[in-house]
């Protein structure tokens, strides 16, 4: 996707609040563009077009949105989905500058067969994502982590081992571990109950019995006195 221009046409929106439900029934998705501290631009777009744009651009690729003849280079900041059907019901765009670097979080994808795993050792994933900085045209979706060189306890893959395309800078600390080989954790067996613990009379029961006997004795003595 890097370097490919993606475009979408949006219309200014006058409907807000609970009334946007009517737009959704018509196949229209409400959206908003945040523009560098300026007043937000309230917009809307066709459901099919916005869904297609989101699948192509995701949150990591610039999308040129045209509103009333004016173009905005944007990144999709947030998407709200209908929980049952998982269809888009609202989108937040951030207007950006094409010549200004952006900072984003991207996912790490692991690949390779590690000798450590074949030997029964455990590979702990210390990071699931890293922060990068790049011009909008150079932004990427993910980075690959090669774990094939991990063989013994203590072996690591560090952030500095990641290979990045030209124009992309990793902002996460270079010496931060991404994957580490450790000895498998031994699961502790549940403790066996002590013999004789089950079926024993509770001490409170004996005390209650003793108390009853005392009460009976006191009652008899009282009766003798009354008689």
C-alpha positions as CSV (number, residue, x, y, z in Angstrom):
1,X,0.0,0.0,0.0
2,X,2.9,2.4,0.5
3,X,3.0,5.1,-2.2
4,X,-0.5,4.3,-3.5
5,X,-2.9,7.3,-3.3
6,X,-6.3,6.5,-1.9
7,X,-9.2,8.9,-2.2
8,X,-12.8,9.3,-1.0
9,X,-15.5,11.9,-1.4
10,X,-17.3,13.1,1.6
11,X,-20.2,15.5,2.1
12,X,-20.7,18.1,4.8
13,X,-23.2,16.9,7.4
14,X,-25.9,18.9,9.1
15,X,-27.5,16.0,11.1
16,X,-26.0,15.4,14.5
17,X,-26.9,13.6,17.8
18,X,-29.5,10.9,17.8
19,X,-30.7,11.9,14.4
20,X,-27.7,10.2,12.8
21,X,-29.6,6.9,13.2
22,X,-31.7,8.0,10.2
23,X,-28.6,8.5,8.1
24,X,-27.4,5.0,8.9
25,X,-30.8,3.5,7.8
26,X,-30.2,5.3,4.4
27,X,-26.7,3.7,4.0
28,X,-24.8,6.8,5.1
29,X,-22.1,6.8,7.8
30,X,-21.5,9.9,9.9
31,X,-17.9,11.0,10.3
32,X,-15.7,13.9,11.5
33,X,-12.4,15.3,10.4
34,X,-10.1,16.9,13.1
35,X,-8.0,19.5,11.4
36,X,-4.9,20.8,13.3
37,X,-6.7,22.6,16.1
38,X,-9.2,24.2,13.7
39,X,-12.9,23.6,14.1
40,X,-13.7,20.0,13.3
41,X,-15.4,19.3,10.0
42,X,-18.7,17.3,10.4
43,X,-19.1,15.0,7.4
44,X,-20.8,11.9,6.0
45,X,-20.2,9.3,3.4
46,X,-21.7,6.3,1.6
47,X,-21.4,3.2,3.7
48,X,-20.0,1.1,0.9
49,X,-17.4,3.7,0.0
50,X,-16.2,4.3,3.5
51,X,-16.1,0.5,4.2
52,X,-13.9,0.0,1.1
53,X,-11.7,2.9,2.1
54,X,-11.1,1.6,5.6
55,X,-10.2,-1.9,4.3
56,X,-7.7,-0.4,1.9
57,X,-6.2,2.3,4.1
58,X,-6.7,0.9,7.7
59,X,-5.2,3.3,10.2
60,X,-1.7,3.4,8.7
61,X,-2.1,4.8,5.2
62,X,-3.0,8.3,4.1
63,X,-6.4,8.9,2.6
64,X,-7.3,12.0,0.6
65,X,-10.8,13.1,1.5
66,X,-12.5,15.7,-0.7
67,X,-15.2,17.8,1.0
68,X,-17.0,20.6,-0.9
69,X,-14.2,20.8,-3.4
70,X,-11.4,21.0,-0.7
71,X,-8.9,18.2,-0.3
72,X,-7.7,16.9,3.1
73,X,-4.9,14.4,3.5
74,X,-6.0,12.3,6.4
75,X,-5.4,9.2,8.5
76,X,-8.2,7.2,10.0
77,X,-7.9,7.7,13.8
78,X,-10.8,5.7,15.1
79,X,-13.7,3.6,13.8
80,X,-16.8,2.7,15.8
81,X,-18.5,-0.6,14.8
82,X,-22.0,-1.9,15.4
83,X,-21.3,-4.6,18.0
84,X,-23.5,-7.4,16.5
85,X,-23.0,-7.0,12.8
86,X,-19.6,-5.4,13.1
87,X,-20.4,-2.8,10.5
88,X,-19.0,0.7,10.5
89,X,-21.2,3.3,12.1
90,X,-18.8,6.2,12.7
91,X,-15.3,7.2,11.6
92,X,-12.9,9.8,13.0
93,X,-10.3,11.2,10.5
94,X,-7.2,13.3,11.5
95,X,-6.1,15.8,8.9
96,X,-2.3,15.6,8.4
97,X,0.4,17.2,6.2
98,X,1.9,15.2,3.4
99,X,5.4,16.5,4.2
100,X,5.1,16.0,8.0
101,X,6.2,12.8,9.7
102,X,3.7,10.8,11.6
103,X,4.1,8.6,14.7
104,X,2.0,5.5,14.8
105,X,1.9,2.1,16.5
106,X,2.3,-1.0,14.2
107,X,1.9,-4.7,14.9
108,X,4.7,-7.2,15.1
109,X,4.3,-10.5,13.2
110,X,6.4,-13.5,14.2
111,X,7.8,-15.9,11.7
112,X,10.4,-18.7,11.5
113,X,10.9,-22.1,13.3
114,X,13.0,-21.7,16.4
115,X,15.3,-24.5,17.6
116,X,14.4,-23.5,21.1
117,X,10.8,-24.6,20.6
118,X,11.9,-27.9,19.1
119,X,14.0,-28.4,22.3
120,X,10.9,-27.9,24.5
121,X,11.9,-24.4,25.6
122,X,9.5,-21.5,25.8
123,X,9.6,-18.3,23.7
124,X,8.1,-15.4,25.5
125,X,6.8,-12.5,23.3
126,X,7.8,-9.3,25.1
127,X,6.3,-6.9,22.6
128,X,3.2,-7.0,20.3
129,X,3.9,-3.7,18.6
130,X,6.4,-0.9,18.2
131,X,6.2,2.8,17.6
132,X,7.5,4.2,14.3
133,X,7.8,7.5,12.6
134,X,7.6,8.2,8.8
135,X,6.2,10.4,6.2
136,X,2.6,9.5,5.4
137,X,3.6,7.9,2.1
138,X,6.1,5.7,3.8
139,X,3.9,4.4,6.6
140,X,3.6,0.6,6.9
141,X,1.1,-1.8,8.5
142,X,3.5,-4.1,10.4
143,X,7.0,-5.5,10.9
144,X,8.2,-9.1,10.8
145,X,10.1,-10.7,13.7
146,X,12.4,-13.6,12.7
147,X,12.7,-16.0,15.6
148,X,14.5,-18.8,13.7
149,X,17.8,-17.9,15.4
150,X,16.5,-18.5,18.9
151,X,18.1,-21.7,20.3
152,X,19.1,-21.6,24.0
153,X,17.8,-20.1,27.2
154,X,18.6,-16.4,27.3
155,X,18.6,-15.9,23.5
156,X,16.7,-12.8,22.5
157,X,15.5,-10.8,19.5
158,X,15.8,-7.1,20.2
159,X,14.1,-4.1,18.6
160,X,17.5,-3.2,17.0
161,X,17.3,-6.6,15.1
162,X,14.2,-5.5,13.2
163,X,14.6,-4.7,9.5
164,X,12.7,-1.6,8.4
165,X,12.1,-0.1,4.9
166,X,13.8,3.1,3.9
167,X,12.1,6.2,5.3
168,X,10.8,4.4,8.5
169,X,12.4,5.0,11.9
170,X,11.6,2.9,15.0
171,X,11.1,5.0,18.1
172,X,10.8,2.1,20.6
173,X,14.0,1.6,22.5
174,X,16.6,-0.3,20.5
175,X,17.6,-2.6,23.3
176,X,14.1,-3.6,24.3
177,X,13.6,-7.4,23.9
178,X,10.9,-8.5,21.5
179,X,11.2,-12.3,22.1
180,X,13.1,-14.2,24.8
181,X,13.9,-17.9,25.3
182,X,13.0,-19.1,28.8
183,X,12.8,-22.4,30.6
184,X,9.2,-23.7,30.6
185,X,7.3,-22.9,33.8
186,X,6.5,-26.0,35.8
187,X,2.9,-26.2,36.9
188,X,2.5,-26.9,40.6
189,X,0.4,-29.9,41.6
190,X,-2.6,-29.0,43.7
191,X,-2.1,-29.8,47.4
192,X,-3.7,-33.0,48.8
193,X,-6.0,-32.5,51.7
194,X,-4.7,-33.8,55.1
195,X,-5.9,-37.2,56.1
196,X,-8.8,-37.1,58.6
197,X,-9.7,-33.6,57.6
198,X,-12.9,-34.7,55.9
199,X,-15.8,-35.9,57.9
200,X,-14.6,-34.5,61.2
201,X,-17.1,-32.9,63.5
202,X,-16.6,-29.2,63.7
203,X,-15.4,-28.0,67.1
204,X,-18.2,-25.6,67.3
205,X,-20.6,-28.5,67.3
206,X,-19.0,-30.0,70.4
207,X,-19.1,-26.7,72.1
208,X,-22.8,-26.3,71.2
209,X,-23.4,-29.8,72.7
210,X,-21.6,-29.0,75.9
211,X,-23.5,-25.7,76.1
212,X,-26.8,-27.6,75.7
213,X,-25.9,-30.0,78.5
214,X,-25.0,-27.1,80.8
215,X,-28.2,-25.4,80.0
216,X,-30.1,-28.6,80.8
217,X,-28.3,-28.9,84.1
218,X,-29.0,-25.2,85.0
219,X,-32.6,-25.7,84.1
220,X,-32.9,-28.8,86.4
221,X,-31.2,-26.9,89.3
222,X,-33.5,-24.0,88.8
223,X,-36.5,-26.3,88.8
224,X,-35.3,-28.0,92.1
225,X,-35.0,-24.6,93.7
226,X,-38.5,-23.6,92.6
227,X,-39.9,-26.9,93.8
